[in-house]
Amino acid sequence: MKNVSAFLLIIRPLNVFIAGLSIALAALLAEAHWLCASVMFAVISGMLITAGANVSNDICDIAIDRINKPQRILPAGRMSVRAAQIYTIILLASGVIFSIFVGLFAAIIAASSTFLVIIYNLWLKRQPLVGNFVVSMVSALAFIFGAVAACTNNPRWQAGFFPACFAFLFHFGREIVKDIEDQAGDRAVHARTLPLAFGLSAAQAVATIAFATLLIVVLIPFVRGVYQQPYLWIVLLGVYPAILFATWQVWRHPEVRPMRAVSNLLKADMLIGVLAIWLGSQS
């Protein structure tokens, strides 16, 4: 059972669930139906690619995780690197294959995202800003991917535009928070993440800019009438407090434990953001 649980935990089920939920939401915003075959294939594809990306990330980060997060599956010895590599290939390949049943544009997005994930984990992750940019862009593409999968004669990919913008800024800020958290392990492997390459203050400033921009941008679709009153209230009561608290913590307590707590808070708050978009689009 331990081996079975390792295969489940290493994919980071919450991340995988959020990816699938984001794709489904974007498809619904583009006027798809829950039981539409192309949407179901898109959700499965996105979840598989996300799972594969997470396993690949753990393989590439094993040296860092031995210092920062020794309880993770690979540094804890609960799965061999070889098994994780095979698992990654199966997950990513399956994700791309499922995307083919969605359509050409969706398959291009899935294949491109998979390529970027591999490049990110192998080379870009340890570079300042460019790695953060790539992983944030891939996360944002989930909403475009879902909108493209909508089972209509003319899928409205534009329906995923605002959620994609929110996702990019949200993930970009969170990625900087994670870089601040992981400084000890990153330093040990000579990674050039933002706080190590340009200093903690630079990382704090960039995270603040990303979060501040997000707080402004999330109001635009309400002002333009794209999302209705429930969206505004959920954003103000559920998203704003989390982002403001995260920004405060980045400056006040940039140590490992507070940053890890902030990272987890932001991950949970993604669900609040998804709820805001869904309810705001229904009124």
C-alpha beads as a LAMMPS data file, in Angstrom:
LAMMPS data file: protein, C-alpha beads

283 atoms
282 bonds

1 atom types
1 bond types

-500.0 500.0 xlo xhi
-500.0 500.0 ylo yhi
-500.0 500.0 zlo zhi

Masses

1 110.0

Atoms # bond

1 1 1 0.000 0.000 0.000
2 1 1 2.905 2.348 0.680
3 1 1 4.044 2.052 -2.933
4 1 1 0.515 2.657 -4.198
5 1 1 0.131 5.760 -2.037
6 1 1 3.510 7.021 -3.262
7 1 1 2.282 6.934 -6.869
8 1 1 -0.758 8.951 -5.811
9 1 1 0.957 11.493 -3.569
10 1 1 3.836 12.298 -5.924
11 1 1 1.455 13.702 -8.538
12 1 1 0.129 16.225 -5.950
13 1 1 -3.587 15.398 -6.155
14 1 1 -4.782 18.888 -5.171
15 1 1 -2.785 20.472 -8.008
16 1 1 -4.165 17.891 -10.426
17 1 1 -7.717 18.503 -9.208
18 1 1 -7.356 22.280 -9.584
19 1 1 -6.039 21.821 -13.134
20 1 1 -9.006 19.656 -14.096
21 1 1 -11.447 22.035 -12.439
22 1 1 -9.915 25.027 -14.251
23 1 1 -10.239 23.320 -17.630
24 1 1 -13.844 22.304 -16.943
25 1 1 -14.714 25.831 -15.787
26 1 1 -13.240 27.426 -18.913
27 1 1 -15.172 24.992 -21.099
28 1 1 -18.407 25.844 -19.293
29 1 1 -17.718 29.558 -19.677
30 1 1 -17.439 28.883 -23.410
31 1 1 -20.929 27.357 -23.277
32 1 1 -19.947 23.706 -23.261
33 1 1 -21.861 20.923 -21.536
34 1 1 -20.457 18.930 -18.612
35 1 1 -20.909 15.628 -20.455
36 1 1 -19.455 16.825 -23.748
37 1 1 -16.867 14.252 -24.889
38 1 1 -14.282 16.847 -25.922
39 1 1 -14.477 18.525 -22.506
40 1 1 -14.054 15.224 -20.718
41 1 1 -11.031 14.375 -22.868
42 1 1 -9.590 17.840 -22.197
43 1 1 -10.017 17.492 -18.434
44 1 1 -8.357 14.063 -18.443
45 1 1 -5.559 15.344 -20.678
46 1 1 -4.882 18.374 -18.497
47 1 1 -4.902 16.344 -15.301
48 1 1 -2.480 13.777 -16.741
49 1 1 -0.087 16.459 -17.988
50 1 1 -0.233 18.249 -14.637
51 1 1 0.458 14.979 -12.834
52 1 1 3.389 14.217 -15.135
53 1 1 4.761 17.724 -14.693
54 1 1 4.682 17.339 -10.914
55 1 1 6.517 14.006 -10.994
56 1 1 9.082 15.437 -13.414
57 1 1 9.547 18.402 -11.084
58 1 1 10.247 16.101 -8.143
59 1 1 12.811 14.137 -10.175
60 1 1 14.696 17.283 -11.138
61 1 1 14.417 18.716 -7.615
62 1 1 15.494 15.640 -5.667
63 1 1 18.780 17.223 -4.540
64 1 1 16.986 20.385 -3.423
65 1 1 14.203 18.436 -1.722
66 1 1 16.722 16.434 0.312
67 1 1 17.412 19.756 2.050
68 1 1 14.118 21.656 1.847
69 1 1 11.497 18.891 1.855
70 1 1 13.053 15.529 2.810
71 1 1 9.596 14.092 3.497
72 1 1 8.711 14.100 -0.205
73 1 1 8.369 10.774 -2.008
74 1 1 11.735 10.599 -3.803
75 1 1 14.109 11.902 -1.103
76 1 1 12.250 9.748 1.432
77 1 1 13.028 6.680 -0.683
78 1 1 9.395 5.689 -1.236
79 1 1 9.889 5.513 -5.006
80 1 1 12.986 5.036 -7.148
81 1 1 14.033 7.736 -9.594
82 1 1 13.797 5.196 -12.416
83 1 1 10.190 4.370 -11.536
84 1 1 9.399 8.088 -11.340
85 1 1 10.927 8.660 -14.789
86 1 1 8.809 5.903 -16.338
87 1 1 5.755 7.240 -14.526
88 1 1 6.430 10.730 -15.913
89 1 1 6.685 9.484 -19.492
90 1 1 3.444 7.507 -19.188
91 1 1 1.542 10.447 -17.690
92 1 1 2.777 13.094 -20.131
93 1 1 2.393 10.883 -23.201
94 1 1 -1.111 9.852 -22.147
95 1 1 -2.047 13.490 -21.603
96 1 1 -0.956 14.496 -25.095
97 1 1 -2.718 11.477 -26.635
98 1 1 -6.012 12.354 -24.930
99 1 1 -5.714 15.938 -26.217
100 1 1 -5.756 14.665 -29.801
101 1 1 -9.387 13.637 -29.304
102 1 1 -10.231 17.225 -28.356
103 1 1 -9.008 18.814 -31.576
104 1 1 -5.951 20.118 -33.388
105 1 1 -5.651 23.427 -31.523
106 1 1 -6.063 21.684 -28.178
107 1 1 -3.434 19.097 -29.123
108 1 1 -1.011 21.886 -30.039
109 1 1 -1.594 23.563 -26.667
110 1 1 -1.126 20.258 -24.819
111 1 1 2.031 19.323 -26.721
112 1 1 3.486 22.821 -26.308
113 1 1 2.702 22.837 -22.593
114 1 1 4.328 19.431 -22.177
115 1 1 7.428 20.623 -24.024
116 1 1 7.621 23.764 -21.874
117 1 1 7.191 21.726 -18.690
118 1 1 10.116 19.488 -19.644
119 1 1 12.321 22.435 -20.601
120 1 1 11.338 24.209 -17.390
121 1 1 12.167 21.288 -15.126
122 1 1 15.454 20.481 -16.859
123 1 1 16.879 23.959 -17.464
124 1 1 14.692 26.979 -16.768
125 1 1 13.564 26.269 -13.212
126 1 1 16.840 27.429 -11.719
127 1 1 17.019 30.644 -13.728
128 1 1 15.652 33.929 -12.372
129 1 1 12.241 35.048 -13.645
130 1 1 12.219 33.120 -16.949
131 1 1 11.419 29.872 -15.143
132 1 1 8.711 31.594 -13.098
133 1 1 7.279 33.071 -16.288
134 1 1 7.132 29.723 -18.103
135 1 1 5.429 27.775 -15.314
136 1 1 2.906 30.600 -14.838
137 1 1 2.154 30.694 -18.556
138 1 1 1.598 26.929 -18.682
139 1 1 -0.786 27.193 -15.730
140 1 1 -2.684 29.995 -17.463
141 1 1 -2.986 27.976 -20.677
142 1 1 -5.243 25.511 -18.849
143 1 1 -8.099 27.999 -19.175
144 1 1 -7.503 28.578 -22.892
145 1 1 -7.255 24.809 -23.321
146 1 1 -10.616 24.319 -21.615
147 1 1 -12.339 27.026 -23.628
148 1 1 -11.024 25.530 -26.866
149 1 1 -12.474 22.158 -25.827
150 1 1 -16.035 23.522 -25.638
151 1 1 -18.317 21.348 -27.760
152 1 1 -19.734 24.101 -29.942
153 1 1 -19.355 24.725 -33.643
154 1 1 -17.219 27.739 -32.864
155 1 1 -15.539 27.359 -29.439
156 1 1 -15.074 30.747 -27.764
157 1 1 -11.496 30.510 -26.548
158 1 1 -11.845 34.150 -25.482
159 1 1 -13.988 32.931 -22.571
160 1 1 -10.793 31.666 -20.990
161 1 1 -8.926 34.965 -21.403
162 1 1 -9.695 36.653 -18.075
163 1 1 -9.245 33.475 -16.004
164 1 1 -5.953 32.855 -17.815
165 1 1 -4.722 36.356 -16.942
166 1 1 -5.673 35.849 -13.303
167 1 1 -3.973 32.449 -13.235
168 1 1 -0.766 33.830 -14.728
169 1 1 -0.402 36.623 -12.174
170 1 1 -1.495 34.403 -9.284
171 1 1 0.969 31.642 -10.155
172 1 1 3.766 34.111 -10.899
173 1 1 3.483 35.655 -7.446
174 1 1 3.236 32.231 -5.814
175 1 1 6.287 30.981 -7.719
176 1 1 8.332 33.860 -6.299
177 1 1 7.054 32.984 -2.811
178 1 1 8.243 29.410 -3.372
179 1 1 11.641 30.689 -4.518
180 1 1 11.956 32.651 -1.282
181 1 1 10.968 29.543 0.669
182 1 1 13.436 27.259 -1.142
183 1 1 16.561 29.410 -0.888
184 1 1 18.565 26.949 1.235
185 1 1 18.178 24.024 -1.137
186 1 1 18.520 26.185 -4.238
187 1 1 21.749 27.667 -2.900
188 1 1 23.163 24.189 -2.289
189 1 1 22.734 23.226 -5.959
190 1 1 23.867 26.646 -7.223
191 1 1 20.467 27.557 -8.662
192 1 1 20.071 31.162 -9.796
193 1 1 16.527 31.833 -8.655
194 1 1 15.428 35.433 -8.198
195 1 1 16.242 35.844 -4.470
196 1 1 19.650 34.206 -4.924
197 1 1 20.580 36.026 -8.129
198 1 1 19.324 39.504 -7.233
199 1 1 18.637 39.396 -3.512
200 1 1 15.669 38.897 -1.229
201 1 1 14.447 42.480 -1.646
202 1 1 14.188 42.040 -5.411
203 1 1 12.126 38.876 -4.961
204 1 1 9.876 40.603 -2.431
205 1 1 9.360 43.528 -4.807
206 1 1 8.533 41.307 -7.801
207 1 1 6.063 39.228 -5.775
208 1 1 4.413 42.430 -4.545
209 1 1 4.124 43.811 -8.086
210 1 1 2.561 40.558 -9.306
211 1 1 0.045 40.470 -6.464
212 1 1 -0.769 44.193 -6.726
213 1 1 -1.345 43.856 -10.468
214 1 1 -3.602 40.871 -9.815
215 1 1 -5.708 42.843 -7.323
216 1 1 -6.332 45.468 -10.008
217 1 1 -6.853 43.105 -12.946
218 1 1 -9.428 40.929 -11.159
219 1 1 -11.773 43.924 -11.001
220 1 1 -11.752 44.535 -14.767
221 1 1 -14.250 41.824 -15.810
222 1 1 -16.723 43.033 -13.178
223 1 1 -16.386 46.648 -14.304
224 1 1 -16.894 45.547 -17.911
225 1 1 -19.923 43.454 -17.014
226 1 1 -18.351 40.112 -17.890
227 1 1 -18.910 38.755 -14.367
228 1 1 -21.712 39.802 -12.056
229 1 1 -22.190 40.742 -8.388
230 1 1 -21.367 37.342 -6.785
231 1 1 -17.959 37.458 -8.435
232 1 1 -17.119 40.816 -6.878
233 1 1 -18.153 39.797 -3.365
234 1 1 -16.256 36.502 -3.440
235 1 1 -13.153 38.238 -4.792
236 1 1 -13.301 40.979 -2.157
237 1 1 -13.985 38.602 0.729
238 1 1 -12.097 35.499 -0.381
239 1 1 -9.289 36.472 -2.747
240 1 1 -8.245 39.952 -1.606
241 1 1 -7.570 38.964 2.038
242 1 1 -5.387 36.012 0.995
243 1 1 -3.360 38.075 -1.474
244 1 1 -2.922 40.976 0.958
245 1 1 -1.884 38.592 3.737
246 1 1 0.576 36.855 1.407
247 1 1 2.112 40.189 0.420
248 1 1 2.427 41.239 4.058
249 1 1 4.079 37.936 4.985
250 1 1 6.550 38.171 2.098
251 1 1 7.939 41.346 3.648
252 1 1 7.343 40.634 7.319
253 1 1 8.297 36.951 7.594
254 1 1 10.283 35.730 4.559
255 1 1 11.486 32.632 6.427
256 1 1 10.900 29.041 5.318
257 1 1 7.886 28.117 7.458
258 1 1 5.861 31.315 6.900
259 1 1 6.552 31.169 3.151
260 1 1 5.490 27.521 3.018
261 1 1 2.271 28.435 4.821
262 1 1 1.671 31.299 2.383
263 1 1 2.283 29.001 -0.586
264 1 1 -0.261 26.512 0.759
265 1 1 -2.752 29.288 1.492
266 1 1 -2.469 30.574 -2.059
267 1 1 -2.957 27.078 -3.468
268 1 1 -6.175 26.708 -1.476
269 1 1 -7.283 30.199 -2.492
270 1 1 -7.188 29.143 -6.146
271 1 1 -10.394 27.234 -5.442
272 1 1 -11.993 30.433 -4.132
273 1 1 -11.013 32.198 -7.337
274 1 1 -12.519 29.432 -9.456
275 1 1 -15.729 29.635 -7.410
276 1 1 -15.877 33.411 -7.904
277 1 1 -15.603 33.087 -11.681
278 1 1 -18.186 30.323 -11.850
279 1 1 -20.817 32.040 -9.698
280 1 1 -20.119 35.427 -11.249
281 1 1 -20.699 34.053 -14.722
282 1 1 -24.069 32.504 -13.790
283 1 1 -25.924 35.609 -12.662

Bonds

1 1 1 2
2 1 2 3
3 1 3 4
4 1 4 5
5 1 5 6
6 1 6 7
7 1 7 8
8 1 8 9
9 1 9 10
10 1 10 11
11 1 11 12
12 1 12 13
13 1 13 14
14 1 14 15
15 1 15 16
16 1 16 17
17 1 17 18
18 1 18 19
19 1 19 20
20 1 20 21
21 1 21 22
22 1 22 23
23 1 23 24
24 1 24 25
25 1 25 26
26 1 26 27
27 1 27 28
28 1 28 29
29 1 29 30
30 1 30 31
31 1 31 32
32 1 32 33
33 1 33 34
34 1 34 35
35 1 35 36
36 1 36 37
37 1 37 38
38 1 38 39
39 1 39 40
40 1 40 41
41 1 41 42
42 1 42 43
43 1 43 44
44 1 44 45
45 1 45 46
46 1 46 47
47 1 47 48
48 1 48 49
49 1 49 50
50 1 50 51
51 1 51 52
52 1 52 53
53 1 53 54
54 1 54 55
55 1 55 56
56 1 56 57
57 1 57 58
58 1 58 59
59 1 59 60
60 1 60 61
61 1 61 62
62 1 62 63
63 1 63 64
64 1 64 65
65 1 65 66
66 1 66 67
67 1 67 68
68 1 68 69
69 1 69 70
70 1 70 71
71 1 71 72
72 1 72 73
73 1 73 74
74 1 74 75
75 1 75 76
76 1 76 77
77 1 77 78
78 1 78 79
79 1 79 80
80 1 80 81
81 1 81 82
82 1 82 83
83 1 83 84
84 1 84 85
85 1 85 86
86 1 86 87
87 1 87 88
88 1 88 89
89 1 89 90
90 1 90 91
91 1 91 92
92 1 92 93
93 1 93 94
94 1 94 95
95 1 95 96
96 1 96 97
97 1 97 98
98 1 98 99
99 1 99 100
100 1 100 101
101 1 101 102
102 1 102 103
103 1 103 104
104 1 104 105
105 1 105 106
106 1 106 107
107 1 107 108
108 1 108 109
109 1 109 110
110 1 110 111
111 1 111 112
112 1 112 113
113 1 113 114
114 1 114 115
115 1 115 116
116 1 116 117
117 1 117 118
118 1 118 119
119 1 119 120
120 1 120 121
121 1 121 122
122 1 122 123
123 1 123 124
124 1 124 125
125 1 125 126
126 1 126 127
127 1 127 128
128 1 128 129
129 1 129 130
130 1 130 131
131 1 131 132
132 1 132 133
133 1 133 134
134 1 134 135
135 1 135 136
136 1 136 137
137 1 137 138
138 1 138 139
139 1 139 140
140 1 140 141
141 1 141 142
142 1 142 143
143 1 143 144
144 1 144 145
145 1 145 146
146 1 146 147
147 1 147 148
148 1 148 149
149 1 149 150
150 1 150 151
151 1 151 152
152 1 152 153
153 1 153 154
154 1 154 155
155 1 155 156
156 1 156 157
157 1 157 158
158 1 158 159
159 1 159 160
160 1 160 161
161 1 161 162
162 1 162 163
163 1 163 164
164 1 164 165
165 1 165 166
166 1 166 167
167 1 167 168
168 1 168 169
169 1 169 170
170 1 170 171
171 1 171 172
172 1 172 173
173 1 173 174
174 1 174 175
175 1 175 176
176 1 176 177
177 1 177 178
178 1 178 179
179 1 179 180
180 1 180 181
181 1 181 182
182 1 182 183
183 1 183 184
184 1 184 185
185 1 185 186
186 1 186 187
187 1 187 188
188 1 188 189
189 1 189 190
190 1 190 191
191 1 191 192
192 1 192 193
193 1 193 194
194 1 194 195
195 1 195 196
196 1 196 197
197 1 197 198
198 1 198 199
199 1 199 200
200 1 200 201
201 1 201 202
202 1 202 203
203 1 203 204
204 1 204 205
205 1 205 206
206 1 206 207
207 1 207 208
208 1 208 209
209 1 209 210
210 1 210 211
211 1 211 212
212 1 212 213
213 1 213 214
214 1 214 215
215 1 215 216
216 1 216 217
217 1 217 218
218 1 218 219
219 1 219 220
220 1 220 221
221 1 221 222
222 1 222 223
223 1 223 224
224 1 224 225
225 1 225 226
226 1 226 227
227 1 227 228
228 1 228 229
229 1 229 230
230 1 230 231
231 1 231 232
232 1 232 233
233 1 233 234
234 1 234 235
235 1 235 236
236 1 236 237
237 1 237 238
238 1 238 239
239 1 239 240
240 1 240 241
241 1 241 242
242 1 242 243
243 1 243 244
244 1 244 245
245 1 245 246
246 1 246 247
247 1 247 248
248 1 248 249
249 1 249 250
250 1 250 251
251 1 251 252
252 1 252 253
253 1 253 254
254 1 254 255
255 1 255 256
256 1 256 257
257 1 257 258
258 1 258 259
259 1 259 260
260 1 260 261
261 1 261 262
262 1 262 263
263 1 263 264
264 1 264 265
265 1 265 266
266 1 266 267
267 1 267 268
268 1 268 269
269 1 269 270
270 1 270 271
271 1 271 272
272 1 272 273
273 1 273 274
274 1 274 275
275 1 275 276
276 1 276 277
277 1 277 278
278 1 278 279
279 1 279 280
280 1 280 281
281 1 281 282
282 1 282 283
